[in-house]
């Protein structure tokens, strides 16, 4: 295996140890944003996504729908919400 989960490293970061590539995917709650991520977040145009007024969320949903060949897509901010949507649908 090229990847294994490690509970003490930053989520989504790939690194090598003992010639093995490791990716930690355990939770979005331990991700540390980069400077570029923080800049993008503070500069983003915002609005009420429930009312369809957030252009960033709307663009992301349209892109995801096109990417996966679906009529619509739904953005949810956490893995827990995504899991609940999947279970209840």
Steps between C-alpha positions, in 0.01 A plus 500: 500500500618847421278677755402448860308709749691659785317666786764756598559690176319777316204384290552482128873557511713239332844430639752222496648294778707185460440520124122476554261773393250587774176700478295583808129516412344458842312830540454848362522637856878463517582665166723802534427754225789635294555874454347472151190329644454771763546773238242339270253468789536862608471633143204287388172665413241369743124485530221284641542163329161379630338778298727433201685829553855370553675512161791283617278217623277528192802479268638201694168316482469565125858384443446181703176422313676540164803303616289201602241530223213575738213746477582663835753480783477596866785647704510408868779632725582185694551130445237430764239696305600323178468161673155591633387610152621170358331294772170688477478507122 
